[in-house]
């Protein structure tokens, strides 16, 4: 066994090997230590007769899917070695990586699972990416500086680097910031001949015309991606969807640190503290994946945004239509992933049923929209795309699948029993043979019992000896010479007859023919479904788009959000804006969120925001950025009114963190992120900066903060600049396009009271000692801090009620 295990490890380098032994998967050696830590399993040892003990941990076969999913989510590659189907046969081996799995038990339904390949060419990088579970494929080009936003737009589960750029760490920094595992592509970048051959195999001999307009780095990256998939899965996807080239500039550029800082898709406080959680009202897996992609890459075309807003506005105003569409879509299976499994050879009858049911529900949703008067033009176009589910080849396939499949389906096509009657004449004939042979065998029992006089005689079958005659051991002598002994047990004796053997052989042959015919029927249906995979994908994408706007309308109706206005200008006007995540959380605690506005124009395009900790500066900064982001995905926003000049790039630097893996301190990370903002921002960008310059000496920090503020002011982008350096207010007041704003701190009977209101002006004092007192610092420490502060500043700053 150890030799066989070593052979599996050699065949799957870099993978954690799970070796099936009975009802467990054993993990041995160095892999065992990794898996036990990752999954919290007990690390034991496998004893050997003539060799040292080997570290081991075990995974129960019944829990394997969930544990493999956890390993893949942690970035590990997994090789699963199954027991051979026949004694002495070869062990099946499955290779799984974070980006190549199509198994539903491993994938999160509402999140894309994207494998990306990056290939540097000079000062540019070509990206190719695929969600193998759905077949959706794309490419894009980016500059070295644009690698971060490009990867954020892709949102990969796994990144493979085919070729690193020379003399630049930009791609490495971008890949590391994603939080997804990345590594060198094992085979490296393909040459021209390998690229052409791979693309011809995948997309046909006319691939050059099919992929016209794609740059050489994109084509090479796409070929490298396909070659890697074949090396891992042993095949290329069948009937692949054509890749879509992502145009530059059609989406808002946003990098991974900004997404994390704004807590758009993930939050340190848990799953409930994200914008995605608040805004997601989708009812289909494809719709949820589309929303996730949109939040990572909002739109920049005002016209496109207005079209989506028109759909949301209509659905907000017509609850009956919205509810009807959501009900129809809620019963729609994930046909994109069903086709993905069918294309990779791992699909089963239930995937065919998913295609059938998705086409039916798409037709139902189309009927609801078509029967509604005054439907906006974009929704009418969506209805026409959905209606194709009941027409032409799609309609024929839906009708065929409805006739061909039984109601209750097995997961696998291997055992048969899923093709309905009257779909195949040959199968029906063979099934009649099976029924006839079964009836003949069952009739033998009563005849043999009558002939032998043994009333307890039974005709039975088991996996060990097949069909047999079973009688109590004490009555075995009553059977004549026609009965041949097969097996003697303590209480029963088993016999056979030539007649029973003949009928059993005929029955087994008929059953095998039935299984073969069912497998052939499945293969025919699978090929028919994949023959129109592109049409199916268009219908599924239309359904996902409808689910998206219905979900946005549902959230707008629930939260009483308002429709924003989008234009080509560089202004930003938000009246009584509210934080979309913080507001419902506060309301759940019985508290009210304090709204704040933000008015930025040519004379007020940089806001210097001062004020104490805990007064709401960071919340306000995030609030403005999130309202802009929501508006640019076509969502209503939490504000009384909002008029937004479309933003091309969104930058946010909020909070402090280090990068221990790269040996970078908190201050170095802050400077790297600030440098990226200052180097990449344009006059149409929105920049959110919080506490630039902390982490070093006061004088250094103040100098860096002021220089960064002046640079952004002169650049002309919209900037919210939050700081504790009150001295910056003097510099801001001297700038023609800047304005000083502050978080209101009113003096009350019990000292400072934070109202969470943004007001014109500058903070008159710091409240650090007040916050320290609220945090529970010892009274003696607070009194000493007062003395030192008065000594350094010459201004007393008492903290009331140290007790």
Buried (B, 14 or more C-beta within 10 A) or exposed (E): EEEEBEEBBEEBEEBBBBBBBEEBBBBBBEBBEBBBEBBEBEEBEBEEEEEEEBBBBBBEBEEBEEBBBBBBBEBBBBBBBBEEEEEEEEBEBBBBBBBBBBBBEBBBEBBBBBBBBBBBBEEBBBBBBBBBBBBBBBBBBBEBBBBBBBBBBBBBBBBBBBBBBEEBEBBBBBBBBBEBBBBEBEEEBBEEEBBBBBBBBBBEEEBEEBBEEBBEBBBBBBBBBBBBBBEBBEEBBBBBBBBEBBEEEEBBBBBBBBBBBBBBBEBEEEEEBBBBBBBBBBBBBBBBBBBBBBBBBBBBBBEBBBBBBBBBBBBBEBEEBBBBBBBBBEBBBBBBBBBBBBBBEBBBBBBBBBBBBBBBBBBBBBBBBBEBEEBBEBBEBBBEBBBBBBEEEBBEBBEBBBEBBBEEBBEBBEEBEBBBEEBBEEBBEBBEBBEBBBEBBEEBBEEBBEEBEBEEBBBBEEEEEBBBBBBBEEBBEEBEEEBBEBBEEEEBBBBBBEBBBEBBEBBBBBBEBBBEBBBBBBEEBBEBBBEBBEBBBBBBBBBBBBBBBBBBBBBBBEBEBBBBBBEEBBBBBBBBBBBBBBBBBBEEEEEEBBBBBBEBBEEBBBBBBBBBBBBBBBBBBBBBBBBBBBBBBBBBBBBEBBBBBBBBBBBBBBBEBBBEEEEBEBBBBBBBBBEBBBEBBEEBBBBBBBBBBBBBEEEEBBBBBBBBBBBBBEBBBBBBBBBBBBEBBEBBEEBEBBBBBBBBBEEEEEBBEBBBBBEEEBBEEBBBBBBBBBEEBEEEEBEEBBEEBEEEEEEEBBBEEBE
